[in-house]
Amino acid sequence: MVVLYCSNEEILNKLKSYKILKNQGQLSILALVVFLSVSVLLVVFQPEPEANVNKPIPVVVNAVKLQMQSISPIVDYTGRLEPSKKAELKFEISGRLAKKLVQPGEYIKSGKKILILEEYYIYKKLYELAKKNYELQTKEVERMAVLDKKSLLSKSQYDKTIQKQIELESKMYRNRQDFHKTFIKANFSGVINEINVDEGDVVSPNNIVANLIDTSALDLYVEVRRDVIEGLKLDMDIEILSNKIITKGKLISFQTSPNLETYTHLLRIRINDNRLRSGMLAKAKFILPKIEKSFGVPVASVLSDNGKKFVFIINGKKLQKKEINILTRFDEIYVINGNVKSNDLIVTKDVSSLSEGQDILISKQ
C-alpha cells in the first residue's frame, strides 16, 4: 500500500510540473506576438523625418523661350467721337429774347437766323434808313459828277457832296453792325443741339445761349506718344473700332510738339460713317515703325531696380539676373534688347519676389 501511495504522489508532481511548463510556453508565445505587433506598428506609424530648415525650397515659375524677330508694334488709343464742327453761340449785346426761330434737334442751313432780340426791329429800321440815305447820296454824287465835268459846279461843292456820301456810308455800316448784334445766325449747316434761353429772358454778352453742331462727319481726338507720330502723314487712313463697328478715318491734323504737361501729341481723325454717333467711344489703331532684331516679352517679366530694367534667365535650375534695354511698349508687351539671346528661358511674371541664384522649378502650365 505504501508503495502505491508513493507512486500516486510522484504522478501528481509530474502533472504539476507539466502545467507550469505549459503556462510558461503560452506566455512566451504571447510575448513574442506582442513584440511583433508593436514592431509592425512602429514601422507603419513611424514619425516623419525632421525637415532640414537650412535647405531652400525651389520656387515654381512660369517661363517662355525668347525668339529674336522683327516686330511691328500695333497700339490702340481710345477717344470719344465728336461732331466735326461745333459752335457755342453768344449775343454781343444785352437785351431781351423776342423769338426762337428753331428748336433743339432741328436742322438749319448756313446763314439762317436762330434767335432774335426785341431790339432787332428797332436796329433793323435804323439800318434800313441809313442804307436809304446812303443810296440817295450816291445818286446825288453821280449828278454832281456830271455837272463837274461840264464845269457847271464849283470844286468845293462837289467835294462836299462826296464828303457827305462818305459820312452816310460810314453811318450805314455802323447801323448794320449794330443790327447784326441783335440776332444769332448759323455759321454752317447743322443741327441745333441745345438752346439755353426762352422767349422773354434777358440775355447778356458772352453768355452761351445755343449750341450748333455738324454731325455729317465725326472727329476722333486721341493723345499719343512720340514714337507713334514718327510714321504718320496727313490724309493717311487709320483703322477705327467703335461699338463692334470697324471703319476707316483720315488723319487731318496732329500736334508735332508735345504737350508740356503730358508729353503726348494730340491727333485729329475725320470719320465719315453714318453708323457712328457723336459721344461714342472709339479706338484708333496705329502700326509703329518696324523694330529689327528685338525680343517681345510680357510687361510682368521685367524688373525695375535702381532705374534699370532686368529679366530673370533660367540657367539649369537657378536664376540669373540680366540687364536689358526697353525700346518701346505696346499693350502688355515690352520690345527689348540687351544682354539676352535667342532661346533664353525667361521668367514671365511675379519677378519682384525673385532673386539672383534662387532655386526654381518650371511650371508645366
C-alpha positions in Angstrom: 0.0 0.0 0.0 2.8 2.4 0.8 4.4 1.8 -2.5 1.2 2.5 -4.3 0.8 5.8 -2.4 4.3 7.0 -3.4 3.6 6.3 -6.9 0.5 8.4 -6.9 2.4 11.4 -5.4 5.0 11.3 -8.0 2.4 11.2 -10.6 0.8 14.4 -9.1 4.1 16.2 -9.0 4.8 15.4 -12.6 1.4 16.7 -13.6 2.0 20.0 -11.8 5.4 20.4 -13.5 3.7 19.8 -16.9 1.1 22.5 -16.2 3.8 25.0 -15.2 5.8 24.4 -18.3 2.7 24.7 -20.5 1.8 28.1 -19.0 5.4 29.4 -19.5 5.2 28.4 -23.2 1.9 30.2 -23.7 3.3 33.3 -22.0 6.4 33.2 -24.3 4.3 32.9 -27.4 2.1 35.8 -26.2 5.1 38.0 -25.5 6.5 37.2 -28.9 3.2 38.1 -30.6 3.0 41.4 -28.7 6.6 42.2 -29.6 6.0 41.6 -33.3 2.7 43.7 -33.3 4.5 46.6 -31.6 7.3 46.4 -34.2 4.9 46.4 -37.1 3.0 49.4 -35.7 6.3 51.3 -35.2 7.2 50.7 -38.8 3.8 51.8 -40.1 3.4 54.8 -38.0 7.0 55.9 -37.7 7.3 59.8 -37.4 8.4 61.7 -40.5 12.0 62.8 -40.5 12.5 66.4 -39.4 12.8 68.9 -42.3 16.1 70.4 -43.0 15.3 74.1 -42.4 18.6 75.1 -43.9 17.8 73.8 -47.4 15.9 76.3 -49.6 12.6 75.3 -51.2 12.6 75.8 -55.0 10.1 78.4 -56.3 7.7 77.3 -59.1 7.8 79.9 -62.0 6.3 80.3 -65.5 8.8 80.6 -68.3 8.9 81.4 -72.0 11.7 81.0 -74.6 13.0 84.1 -76.3 12.8 84.4 -80.1 14.6 87.2 -82.0 12.3 88.8 -84.6 11.4 91.9 -86.5 8.5 93.5 -84.6 5.9 96.0 -86.0 4.1 97.0 -82.8 0.4 97.8 -83.0 -1.0 100.2 -80.4 -4.6 101.3 -79.7 -5.6 104.7 -78.4 -9.1 105.4 -77.2 -11.1 108.6 -77.5 -14.7 109.9 -77.8 -16.3 110.8 -81.1 -17.2 114.4 -81.5 -19.0 116.4 -84.2 -16.6 117.7 -86.9 -18.0 121.2 -86.4 -19.4 122.7 -83.3 -20.2 126.3 -82.3 -21.2 127.9 -79.0 -23.4 130.8 -79.9 -23.5 134.1 -77.9 -25.1 137.6 -78.2 -22.7 140.6 -78.3 -25.2 143.0 -76.6 -27.6 142.8 -73.7 -31.3 142.5 -74.5 -34.5 140.5 -74.1 -35.1 137.5 -76.3 -38.0 138.0 -78.7 -38.1 134.7 -80.7 -36.7 131.3 -81.0 -36.9 130.6 -84.7 -35.8 126.9 -84.4 -35.9 124.2 -81.7 -33.2 121.9 -80.4 -32.8 118.9 -82.8 -33.8 120.8 -85.9 -31.6 121.0 -88.9 -30.7 124.6 -90.1 -28.9 125.8 -93.2 -25.9 128.1 -93.0 -26.9 131.8 -92.7 -30.4 131.2 -91.3 -31.4 133.0 -88.1 -31.7 131.1 -84.8 -32.6 133.7 -82.1 -33.5 137.4 -82.3 -33.8 140.1 -79.6 -36.6 142.6 -79.1 -34.1 145.3 -80.2 -33.9 143.5 -83.6 -36.8 145.5 -85.1 -35.5 148.9 -84.0 -32.0 148.3 -85.2 -33.3 146.9 -88.4 -35.3 150.1 -89.1 -32.3 152.3 -88.3 -30.1 150.2 -90.7 -32.6 150.4 -93.5 -32.9 154.3 -93.1 -29.1 154.7 -93.1 -28.9 152.5 -96.2 -31.6 154.5 -97.9 -29.8 157.8 -97.1 -26.5 156.4 -98.4 -28.2 155.3 -101.7 -29.8 158.7 -102.2 -26.5 160.5 -101.5 -24.7 158.2 -104.0 -27.2 159.3 -106.7 -26.6 162.9 -105.8 -22.8 162.4 -106.2 -23.4 160.9 -109.6 -25.4 164.0 -110.7 -22.8 166.3 -109.3 -20.1 164.5 -111.2 -21.9 165.2 -114.5 -22.1 168.9 -113.6 -18.5 169.0 -112.5 -17.4 167.6 -115.9 -19.3 170.4 -117.7 -17.7 173.0 -115.3 -21.2 173.9 -114.1 -20.3 173.2 -110.4 -17.6 174.6 -108.2 -15.0 172.2 -107.0 -15.8 172.8 -103.3 -19.5 171.9 -103.8 -18.6 168.7 -105.5 -16.1 167.8 -102.7 -18.8 168.5 -100.0 -21.2 166.1 -101.8 -18.6 163.4 -101.8 -17.8 164.0 -98.1 -21.4 163.7 -97.3 -21.5 160.4 -99.1 -18.6 159.1 -97.1 -20.2 160.0 -93.8 -23.5 158.4 -94.7 -21.7 155.2 -95.8 -19.9 155.1 -92.5 -23.1 155.5 -90.6 -24.8 152.8 -92.7 -22.1 150.3 -91.8 -22.2 151.1 -88.1 -26.0 150.6 -88.1 -25.6 147.4 -90.0 -23.1 146.2 -87.4 -25.4 147.1 -84.6 -28.3 145.4 -86.3 -26.4 142.1 -86.7 -25.8 142.1 -83.0 -29.5 141.7 -82.3 -29.7 138.2 -83.8 -27.7 134.9 -84.0 -27.4 133.0 -87.2 -25.9 129.7 -88.2 -22.3 129.9 -89.4 -22.6 126.5 -91.0 -25.3 124.0 -91.8 -26.0 121.7 -88.9 -28.3 120.7 -86.1 -29.3 122.8 -83.1 -28.0 120.8 -80.2 -29.4 122.9 -77.4 -30.9 126.4 -76.7 -30.4 127.7 -73.2 -32.9 130.6 -73.1 -36.6 131.1 -73.5 -38.6 133.9 -75.1 -38.7 136.9 -72.7 -35.4 136.0 -71.0 -32.8 138.7 -70.5 -29.5 137.8 -72.1 -26.1 139.2 -71.5 -23.0 139.4 -73.7 -20.7 136.3 -73.8 -23.3 134.0 -72.2 -23.7 130.8 -74.3 -27.3 130.7 -75.5 -27.3 128.0 -78.1 -25.1 125.2 -79.5 -24.8 124.3 -83.1 -23.2 121.0 -84.4 -22.4 119.4 -87.7 -22.8 115.6 -87.4 -22.3 114.9 -91.1 -18.8 113.8 -90.2 -17.2 112.9 -86.8 -13.8 113.6 -85.4 -11.8 111.4 -83.0 -9.3 113.1 -80.8 -6.5 111.0 -79.2 -3.3 111.7 -77.4 -0.4 109.5 -78.4 3.3 109.0 -77.5 6.2 110.5 -79.6 7.0 107.1 -81.2 3.5 106.9 -82.7 3.7 110.2 -84.7 7.0 109.4 -86.3 5.4 107.3 -89.1 2.3 109.4 -89.5 1.3 111.5 -92.6 -1.7 113.8 -93.2 -4.6 112.2 -95.0 -3.4 108.6 -94.2 -6.0 106.1 -93.4 -6.4 105.0 -89.8 -8.4 101.9 -88.7 -11.2 102.8 -86.2 -13.2 100.4 -83.9 -16.4 101.6 -82.2 -19.3 99.6 -80.8 -18.0 96.5 -82.7 -18.0 98.6 -86.0 -14.8 98.6 -87.9 -14.3 101.6 -90.2 -11.7 103.9 -91.7 -10.8 107.5 -90.8 -8.4 110.1 -92.2 -5.7 111.8 -90.2 -6.4 115.5 -90.7 -4.1 117.1 -88.2 -1.6 116.2 -85.5 0.5 118.1 -82.9 4.2 118.0 -83.8 5.3 119.4 -80.5 4.2 117.5 -77.3 2.1 118.9 -74.6 4.5 120.1 -71.9 2.4 118.6 -69.1 1.7 115.1 -70.5 4.4 114.9 -73.2 1.8 113.5 -75.6 0.7 114.6 -79.1 -2.9 115.4 -80.0 -4.2 113.8 -83.2 -7.5 114.5 -85.0 -9.0 111.8 -87.2 -12.0 112.6 -89.5 -14.6 109.8 -89.9 -17.5 109.6 -92.4 -19.7 106.7 -91.3 -23.4 107.1 -90.6 -23.4 104.0 -88.4 -21.5 106.0 -85.7 -22.8 108.7 -83.4 -21.3 111.6 -81.5 -20.3 110.7 -78.0 -19.5 107.0 -78.7 -16.1 105.7 -77.5 -13.7 104.6 -80.4 -10.3 103.1 -80.7 -7.7 104.1 -83.3 -5.2 101.5 -84.3 -1.6 102.6 -85.2 1.1 100.4 -86.6 4.5 101.6 -85.3 7.8 101.5 -87.4 9.3 98.0 -87.6 12.0 97.2 -85.0 14.6 94.9 -86.3 16.4 92.2 -84.2 14.5 92.5 -81.0 12.5 90.5 -78.5 8.9 90.8 -77.3 8.4 90.0 -73.6 5.5 90.4 -71.2 5.5 93.6 -69.2 5.2 91.5 -66.0 8.5 89.8 -66.8 10.6 93.0 -66.4 12.0 94.0 -63.0 12.8 97.7 -62.3 15.8 98.1 -59.9 17.5 101.5 -59.3 16.4 102.9 -62.6 17.5 99.9 -64.6 15.5 97.1 -66.2 16.2 93.4 -65.7 14.8 90.0 -66.7 15.5 86.6 -65.0 17.1 84.0 -67.2 16.7 80.3 -66.1 20.1 78.6 -66.2 19.7 74.9 -65.2 17.5 75.2 -62.1 18.8 78.6 -61.0 18.1 82.2 -61.8 20.4 84.7 -63.5 19.5 88.5 -63.5 20.2 90.1 -66.8 20.0 93.8 -67.6 18.0 94.8 -70.7 17.0 97.9 -72.7 13.4 98.7 -73.4 12.8 100.0 -76.9 9.1 100.6 -76.7 5.9 99.2 -75.3 2.5 98.2 -76.9 -0.4 96.7 -75.0 1.2 94.4 -72.4 4.4 93.8 -74.3 7.8 95.3 -74.0 10.1 95.3 -77.0 13.6 94.8 -75.6 17.2 94.1 -76.5 20.4 93.9 -74.4 22.2 91.1 -72.5 19.9 88.3 -73.8 19.9 86.0 -76.7 17.5 83.7 -78.7 16.3 80.5 -76.8 17.0 82.0 -73.4 14.3 81.0 -70.9 12.9 84.0 -69.0 10.5 84.1 -66.1 7.3 85.7 -67.3 5.7 87.1 -64.1 6.0 87.7 -60.3 9.6 88.7 -60.8 9.6 91.2 -57.9 9.8 88.4 -55.4 12.7 86.6 -57.1 16.5 87.0 -56.6 19.8 86.1 -58.3 20.8 82.5 -57.9 17.5 81.3 -56.5 16.5 77.7 -57.0 13.4 77.3 -59.2 11.1 74.7 -60.8 9.5 75.5 -64.1 5.7 75.2 -64.1 4.2 72.7 -66.5 1.4 75.1 -67.5 
